[in-house]
């Protein structure tokens, strides 16, 4: 009976308050905005954190719900947190270039934040990696969170883009921006039974109000998609997915070579065991090839989204990320406030199931 009442409540339950951590827009241009989250007290850490989400998903996955928000948790911990909201592209954005987004827009965000700890999630991690390879001086550190760099290891998405019947240029010429419906359907095809599994879980836990709130928040975010600017998508598919140009060392950003070996800042590469969108083999090449002397790899259980926003993420992933930044903070504010976690120490991975020590690289996948 309690399950039935819970399911019935979905008809009248209020829309979840996603993305509700207070923030100010400190820079805006075209459709994108740079948000700076408000703090009640002075930051404990000197170096800000810049969050770079995927270009085709809303930024608030990192600020999902009150008391279940990575952003809110970071702010409460004493970090000065910024996040890029890429906004919603319209027809005129079909000619927006990859250089516009990855070099100019991301560069302006870093100009506004100053030298920052940058966390790039999924496609945002690829953008941040490419930018760091060309402008390493702008990064206090780089965290690549489920970010693809070797697209020949990109699983089913990689195989689909290799089909000779798939013509990215013709699609962009005909449609301009790539419709979000097309993008969303491709992700659903990766796990055809996903919606059924979600419904089973919903029925099984419909008695739990906390679960229902979280379920609706994830569904709100998952259904709130945006289209992909046409020329950016064409570069993404033709040069990265099909040409594997980043792994091969042939990719260029604004005419400058963008090589994984040119990443020199402190580096944190995070992968997930059940990630169907970005398999581990697609992400760990960055760890193996970056020139960073201070680099760390962390492999956890979970999937592409759940491992970032779940209750388990708050216990394992979030503290691991925050500890990584605290250990590499510029230090004056943190030390003055007595934050012991900001004292410099050798990089070390959290112990426990699913974690790897940063001193041991993942198994090599070879070189191009």
Residue, then its C-alpha position, 0 to 999 in steps of 0.5 A: x500500500x505504501x508503494x502505491x501511495x508513493x507512486x500516486x504521489x508522483x502525480x502531484x509531487x512538486x518539481x524538484x528544486x534542481x540547481x538551487x545553490x545560490x550563485x551570481x553570474x560573473x561573466x556572460x557571453x552569447x549563450x554561456x554564463x560563468x556562475x560563482x556560488x555564494x559563500x556565507x563565510x570567507x573561503x578556507x582555500x586560496x585556489x578556486x575550483x572551476x567546474x566544466x560540465x558537458x556541452x550537451x547536458x545541463x550543469x546542475x547535475x553537479x548541483x542536483x538537490x539541496x543536501x545532495x549537491x556536490x556544489x553545495x558540499x564544496x561551498x560548505x567545505x570552504x571552496x570558492x566554486x565556479x561553474x560554466x553553464x553552457x546555455x542553450x544554443x540556437x540556430x545562429x550557433x551552428x557555425x560556432x567553432x570548437x576553438x570558440x568553445x574550447x579555447x576562447x570561452x573556456x579561456x575567458x572563464x579561467x581569466x575570470x577565475x584566475x589560476x584554478x583547480x579545473x574539474x571537467x566532467x565527461x565532454x567537459x573533461x575532454x575540453x579541459x584536457x585540450x585547453x590544459x595541453x595548450x595553456x598549462x599555466x592557467x591550471x592549478x590542477x586538472x581533474x578529468x572526471x569520466x572524460x574520453x581522450x582515446x576515442x578508439x576505445x570509446x565503446x559502442x559510441x565509437x563503433x557507431x561513429x565509424x559506420x560508413x553510412x554515418x555522415x556528420x557533415x551531411x547531418x550538419x549541413x541539413x540540420x544545423x545544430x544536432x537535435x538533442x533528441x538524436x543525441x538522447x536516443x543514442x545514449x538510450x541505445x547504449x542500454x536498451x533496458x535502462x528505462x525498464x530497470x528504472x521503472x522496476x526500481x521506482x516501483x520497488x522503492x516508491x515508499x521512500x520519499x527521499x528516493x522519489x525526490x532523487x529519482x525525479x531530480x535525475x529524471x528532470x536533468x536527464x530530460x533537460x537536454x540541449x542540442x549540439x552546436x553543429x560545427x562543434x559536433x562535426x569536429x567532435x565526431x570527425x576529428x576526435x571520434x573518427x580520427x582519434x586525433x587527440x590520442x594520435x597527437x594530431x589535434x590542434x586548438x586554434x592552430x596550436x598542437x594539443x598533445x596529451x604529453x603537453x599536460x604538465x599540471x597536477x592531474x587527477x583522472x577518475x573513471x568508473x567501472x560500469x561507465x557505458x559512455x566513457x569506458x575506462x580504456x578511453x579515459x586512462x590514456x591521459x594518466x599514462x601520457x601526461x607529463x605531469x610529475x604529480x598525477x593520480x588515478x582513481x577507479x570506482x564502482x558505479x556508472x557515468x552519472x550515478x557514481x557522481x550524484x549518488x549517496x555513495x559519491x558523497x562518501x567516496x568520490x566527493x571527499x577524494x576530489x576535495x582532498x586532492x585540491x586541498x593538498x595542492x592549495x596555494x595555502x595561505x588562506x587554508x593554513x591561516x584558518x587551520x585547515x589541516x587538509x591543505x598541508x602539502x603531501x605526496x599524492x595518495x589514492x584513497x584505499x579501499x575497493x575500486x581505488x588505485x594508487x596514484x603511483x601505479x599507472x593503469x595497464x597500458x593500451x599502447x601508443x599510436 
